[in-house]
Every structure is written in structure tokens, then in C-alpha cells.
Amino acid sequence: MKIVFYITLMFTLVNIAFAEEKTEWESFFPQQMTAKELMITCASSYMTSKGRQRKKYCSGFISGVEETTRLHNQLAAAPTICLPKGKTSSQFTDVYMTYASRKTTDLSKPAALIVIEALQDAFPCLVSD
């Protein structure tokens, strides 16, 4: 699957970019992060340094999935997610948090998968006949 390759590439680049900054996330691999863990991270408070780090991680994670989705859409014959231009990472995080908060969302699934589901739900491509 091409999207898996692009997501792996994106996370590799993110890890390289943040390699100098030692944080609690060093031993946390994105493919091991559940949607629930990402939701908890995204819900952190800006009031503490640790909370701000978690918020940045959340925003970066979701932005990475969003950017990978845009790249995939350029290569796909029929994209399933039509992301609007001009949205901020904070707005995409809000989309994720709203979707993840639903009772029907399976938060035990991988975080990246649920981010993609949230983006598909919020920004579906309209099919015209």
C-alpha cells in the first residue's frame, strides 16, 4: 500500500527533525500509538511545559498524517479525502478530537488510522455523476 509507505516516510522525517530534542516520546513509535493515547496527548493542558510538548506532538502527528493524505491524493486515481486549503493544524486536531470523542470510535486502533477516518468523515470527496 502506497499510503503506508508515505506514512512511514513522514514519521521517519519527523523523527529526524526532532532527534536532537530528548523527550518522553523517544521510545514511542507511531505505529504503536493507539487513538486513545493520541487523544489523551491532544487533550493535554497548555499550562505546563509537559502539556505544551504533548500538544506540539499531537499537532505534528496529525499534521503529518494530513500532509501524507495530501500526497496520497495527488497520486491516487480517486481520492477519498478532499482536504480544504487554508486549514491549520489546530483545526485538523479539532476534527480528530471531535471524531475520537464519539462513542462509536474504536480508540484501540492505531492513531494514524483513526486520524485518517476522522479526515474522511469531515472532508469526504463529493462524487459527481
TORKOL-865982 format. One line per 4 residues: number of its first residue (from 1); their letters; for each residue x negated, y negated, z of N, C-alpha, C, CB. Coordinates in steps of 0.02 Angstrom, whole numbers, padded with zeros to 5 digits. Each point is the difference from the previous one (the first is absolute). Glycine has a CB too. Example, Ala and Ser with C-alpha at 12.3 -4.5 7.8 and 13.67 -1.06 7.14 Angstrom:
TORKOL-865982
1) as) -00660/00284/00390/00045/-00059/00000/-00045/-00060/00000/00095/00059/00062; -00077/-00112/-00098/-00042/-00059/00003/00039/-00055/00037/-00059/00032/-00108
END
This chain:
TORKOL-865982
1) mkiv) -00042/00059/00000/00042/-00059/00000/-00044/-00062/00000/00091/00062/00060; -00078/-00105/-00107/-00041/-00061/-00006/00008/-00045/00060/00010/00007/-00123; 00050/-00012/00150/00011/-00046/00056/-00041/00021/00061/00115/-00024/-00043; -00123/00089/00054/-00041/00025/00056/-00072/-00022/-00010/00076/00099/00016
5) fyit) -00101/-00095/-00077/-00068/-00023/-00015/-00008/-00074/00016/-00009/00088/-00090; 00058/-00128/00068/-00005/-00072/00011/00006/-00018/00075/00049/-00018/-00114; -00007/00053/00150/00006/-00013/00072/-00065/00019/00035/00124/00021/-00005; -00154/00035/-00015/-00064/00021/00029/-00054/-00052/-00016/00033/00121/-00010
9) lmft) -00034/-00144/-00051/-00049/-00052/-00020/00010/-00063/00040/-00004/00048/-00115; 00066/-00069/00123/00015/-00061/00037/-00023/00006/00073/00098/-00022/-00075; -00085/00078/00107/-00021/00008/00070/-00076/00004/00006/00108/00059/00023; -00140/-00031/-00072/-00074/00001/00000/-00027/-00071/-00002/00000/00112/-00057
13) lvni) 00029/-00153/00013/-00022/-00070/-00006/00014/-00039/00064/00019/00005/-00123; 00039/00007/00154/00016/-00033/00063/-00049/00020/00054/00122/-00004/-00032; -00138/00069/00036/-00048/00024/00050/-00069/-00030/-00010/00065/00106/00009; -00086/-00114/-00072/-00064/-00032/-00014/00001/-00073/00022/-00019/00078/-00096
17) afae) 00073/-00112/00081/00006/-00071/00018/-00003/-00012/00075/00067/-00017/-00104; -00039/00064/00143/00002/-00009/00072/-00052/00042/00036/00120/-00025/-00011; -00168/00052/-00025/-00050/00045/00031/-00041/-00036/00053/-00006/00064/-00106; -00006/-00128/00098/-00041/-00037/00048/00037/-00011/00066/-00058/-00056/-00095
21) ekte) 00123/00051/00093/00039/-00015/00059/00019/00065/00035/00044/-00105/-00053; -00072/00117/00111/00014/00061/00039/00065/-00011/00039/-00125/00029/00009; 00174/00012/-00022/00064/-00005/00034/00024/00070/00020/00029/-00105/-00064; 00029/00107/00097/00029/00063/00019/00024/00040/-00061/00034/-00052/00109
25) wesf) -00033/00021/-00168/00026/00033/-00060/-00053/00042/-00035/00080/-00094/-00012; -00141/00093/00035/-00053/00036/-00034/00015/00073/-00011/-00079/-00081/00049; 00108/00113/00000/00012/00072/-00006/00071/00015/-00024/-00083/00019/00091; 00117/-00070/-00115/00069/00007/-00021/00004/00000/-00076/00040/-00056/00106
29) fpqq) -00028/00114/-00135/00003/00005/-00073/00071/-00012/-00022/-00096/00082/-00002; 00106/-00124/-00050/00068/-00017/-00022/00044/00061/-00016/-00047/-00104/-00044; 00020/00156/00015/00041/00058/-00016/00023/00036/00062/-00062/00012/-00107; 00032/-00027/00165/00021/00031/00062/00048/-00044/00039/-00109/00059/00004
33) mtak) 00116/-00121/-00023/00043/-00047/00035/00073/00013/-00019/-00092/-00086/00004; 00133/00094/00047/00072/00010/-00014/00034/-00068/-00006/-00001/00111/00062; 00061/-00109/-00089/00039/-00061/-00006/00015/-00030/00069/00050/00044/-00108; -00041/-00001/00157/00014/-00024/00068/-00061/-00037/00028/00080/00096/00018
37) elmi) -00139/-00069/-00029/-00061/-00033/00024/-00010/-00067/-00034/-00052/00112/00022; 00067/-00115/-00087/-00006/-00064/-00035/00052/-00049/00026/-00043/00059/-00102; 00103/-00036/00115/00052/-00043/00027/-00020/-00030/00067/00086/00068/-00060; -00114/-00027/00103/-00024/-00024/00066/-00055/-00051/-00010/00030/00111/00053
41) tcas) -00075/-00098/-00099/-00055/-00046/-00015/00027/-00067/-00025/-00075/00098/-00026; 00123/-00094/-00019/00030/-00061/-00029/00039/-00041/00052/00006/00059/-00109; 00020/-00025/00160/00040/-00034/00051/-00043/-00030/00056/00093/00079/-00026; -00158/-00076/00019/-00045/-00027/00051/00010/-00075/00008/-00083/00089/-00025
45) symt) 00064/-00114/00083/00008/-00071/00016/-00060/-00041/-00023/00071/00032/00097; -00058/-00092/-00118/-00053/-00047/-00018/-00033/-00030/00063/00060/-00026/-00108; -00033/00041/00166/-00023/-00031/00062/-00068/00024/00024/00119/-00012/00030; -00141/00071/-00054/-00065/00026/00022/-00045/00011/-00061/00054/00056/00099
49) skgr) -00118/-00053/-00086/-00048/00013/-00053/00012/00067/-00033/-00084/-00071/00060; 00097/00122/-00020/00014/00067/-00025/00063/00000/-00042/-00057/00050/00100; 00108/-00086/-00078/00062/-00005/-00038/-00010/-00034/-00067/00062/-00004/00107; -00103/-00049/-00108/-00015/-00034/-00064/-00038/00046/-00047/-00002/-00110/00060
53) qrkk) -00045/00150/-00034/-00036/00049/-00041/00048/00050/-00030/-00102/-00014/00072; 00148/00038/-00031/00049/00049/-00025/00045/-00031/-00054/-00001/00056/00113; 00022/-00118/-00103/00041/-00034/-00050/-00038/-00006/-00066/00059/-00065/00091; -00123/00048/-00087/-00041/-00006/-00061/-00007/00068/-00034/-00063/-00096/00052
57) ycsg) 00053/00148/-00013/-00005/00067/-00028/00065/00018/-00035/-00081/00034/00090; 00137/-00047/-00058/00066/00015/-00028/00009/-00037/-00066/00047/00017/00115; -00060/-00081/-00115/00008/-00040/-00060/-00046/00024/-00056/00031/-00098/00072; -00092/00115/-00055/-00047/00025/-00050/00021/00067/-00027/-00090/-00061/00057
61) fisg) 00115/00105/-00014/00023/00066/-00021/00057/-00007/-00050/-00035/00049/00111; 00086/-00088/-00092/00058/-00008/-00043/-00018/-00036/-00064/00074/-00001/00102; -00117/-00049/-00098/-00022/-00035/-00060/-00038/00046/-00047/-00007/-00106/00066; -00031/00152/-00038/-00037/00048/-00041/00047/00046/-00037/-00094/-00006/00080
65) veet) 00146/00030/-00046/00049/00043/-00033/00037/-00041/-00054/00013/00071/00106; 00005/-00132/-00090/00035/-00043/-00048/-00043/-00012/-00061/00062/-00055/00095; -00125/00040/-00086/-00045/-00013/-00056/-00010/00063/-00042/-00058/-00089/00067; 00053/00146/-00035/-00006/00064/-00035/00063/00014/-00041/-00077/00043/00090
69) trlh) 00135/-00061/-00062/00063/00009/-00036/00001/-00044/-00062/00058/00027/00108; -00082/-00089/-00102/-00003/-00044/-00059/-00045/00030/-00054/00019/-00101/00074; -00076/00127/-00054/-00045/00031/-00048/00033/00061/-00032/-00099/-00041/00066; 00131/00082/-00026/00034/00059/-00027/00054/-00021/-00050/-00023/00062/00108
73) nqla) 00061/-00116/-00092/00052/-00023/-00045/-00027/-00021/-00068/00065/-00037/00100; -00126/00010/-00101/-00030/-00021/-00064/-00017/00061/-00042/-00046/-00102/00055; 00033/00159/-00023/-00019/00060/-00035/00058/00047/-00014/-00111/-00011/00052; 00165/00003/-00016/00057/00046/-00005/00045/-00019/-00058/-00005/00020/00123
77) aapt) 00034/00030/-00155/00047/-00012/-00054/00065/-00031/00026/-00050/00096/-00064; 00073/-00072/00121/00062/-00025/00030/-00009/-00011/00074/00068/00061/-00087; -00089/-00121/00107/-00011/-00013/00072/00065/00005/00039/-00097/-00074/-00029; 00091/00096/00091/00059/00006/00043/00004/-00057/00051/-00006/00124/-00015
81) iclp) -00047/-00162/00022/-00002/-00056/00047/-00017/-00063/-00040/-00034/00074/00098; 00077/-00124/-00094/-00013/-00063/-00036/-00013/-00055/00052/00073/00036/-00099; -00135/-00044/00117/-00019/-00047/00053/00004/-00072/-00026/-00075/00087/00051; 00107/-00130/-00014/00004/-00070/-00022/-00066/-00036/00012/00123/00000/00026
85) kgkt) -00137/-00048/-00069/-00060/-00040/00009/00014/-00053/00053/-00036/00019/-00120; -00017/-00041/00153/00007/-00053/00049/00017/00021/00070/00033/-00068/-00093; -00025/00133/00105/00014/00024/00068/-00066/00004/00038/00102/00066/-00040; -00099/-00078/00105/-00059/00003/00042/-00004/00069/00033/00006/-00124/00020
89) ssqf) -00065/00139/00006/-00009/00064/00035/00046/00003/00061/-00119/00007/-00039; 00131/-00063/00070/00046/-00002/00057/00071/00019/-00021/-00072/-00090/00053; 00093/00068/-00112/00067/00017/-00024/00005/00075/-00016/00012/-00117/-00046; -00066/00145/00017/00000/00072/-00013/00000/00039/00066/-00060/-00019/-00109
93) tdvy) 00026/-00007/00159/00000/00032/00066/00070/-00001/00029/-00120/-00034/00019; 00155/-00021/-00027/00070/-00004/00024/00044/00051/-00035/-00016/-00122/00023; 00005/00132/-00088/00038/00050/-00038/-00013/00069/00030/-00007/-00070/-00106; -00057/00085/00120/-00017/00065/00030/00033/00008/00068/-00109/-00001/-00062
97) mtya) 00102/-00049/00105/00027/00005/00068/00076/00010/-00001/-00094/-00073/00041; 00128/00038/-00085/00073/00008/-00006/00017/00072/-00021/00012/-00122/-00029; -00047/00146/-00022/00013/00068/-00025/-00018/00053/00053/-00022/-00040/-00117; -00036/00031/00148/-00023/00049/00050/00045/00001/00062/-00117/-00016/-00042
101) srkt) 00152/-00038/00054/00043/-00005/00059/00066/00037/-00008/-00052/-00109/00024; 00068/00129/-00085/00062/00036/-00013/-00001/00068/00035/00014/-00060/-00110; 00042/00081/00134/00005/00064/00034/-00014/00059/-00046/00083/-00050/00077; -00071/00041/-00141/-00008/00055/-00048/-00072/00008/-00026/00118/-00018/-00032
105) tdls) -00162/-00029/00049/-00069/00003/-00024/-00039/00051/00040/00006/-00120/-00036; -00041/00164/00000/-00041/00052/00032/-00069/-00030/00015/00064/00094/-00060; -00074/-00116/00121/-00062/-00033/00019/-00058/00049/00011/00069/-00088/00051; -00056/00152/-00059/-00055/00048/00007/-00037/00009/-00067/00063/00059/00090
109) kpaa) -00036/-00087/-00143/-00033/00003/-00066/-00060/-00047/-00002/00111/00029/-00055; -00155/-00018/00006/-00058/-00045/-00006/00022/-00073/-00010/-00067/00095/-00048; 00031/-00140/00080/00017/-00071/-00003/00004/-00027/-00071/-00054/-00013/00111; 00005/00030/-00153/-00001/-00027/-00068/00063/00022/-00038/-00126/00002/00001
113) livi) 00149/00059/00010/00060/00024/-00034/00061/-00040/00021/-00050/00115/-00005; 00056/-00130/00069/00058/-00039/00024/-00004/-00072/-00024/00008/00075/00100; -00069/-00102/-00105/-00007/-00068/-00028/00025/00000/-00073/-00100/-00024/00076; 00082/00075/-00114/00023/00005/-00069/00077/00007/-00002/-00110/00053/-00034
117) ealq) 00138/-00011/00077/00073/00007/00003/00033/-00067/00017/-00014/00120/00036; -00015/-00157/00010/00028/-00065/00019/-00002/-00049/-00058/-00036/00020/00118; -00019/-00021/-00155/-00006/-00044/-00057/00049/00021/-00056/-00120/-00022/00029; 00128/00087/-00039/00049/00024/-00050/00070/-00020/00019/-00075/00096/-00026
121) dafp) 00091/-00091/00090/00066/-00017/00024/00014/-00075/-00008/-00006/00096/00082; -00044/-00137/-00066/00010/-00073/-00002/-00006/-00029/-00071/-00044/-00004/00116; 00002/00035/-00157/-00014/-00029/-00066/00005/00053/-00056/-00075/-00084/00056; 00135/00114/-00063/00007/00050/-00053/-00001/-00033/-00069/00066/00074/00078
125) clvs) -00090/-00037/-00126/00002/-00025/-00069/00071/00011/-00026/-00124/00026/-00020; 00152/-00078/-00009/00067/00006/-00028/-00005/00031/-00069/00040/-00100/00066; -00002/00152/-00076/00000/00036/-00063/00055/-00029/-00043/-00045/00105/00053; 00026/-00128/-00112/00051/-00027/-00046/00012/00049/-00056/-00035/-00118/00028
129) d) 00096/00123/-00048/00018/00047/-00054/-00007/-00032/-00068/00079/00057/00077
END
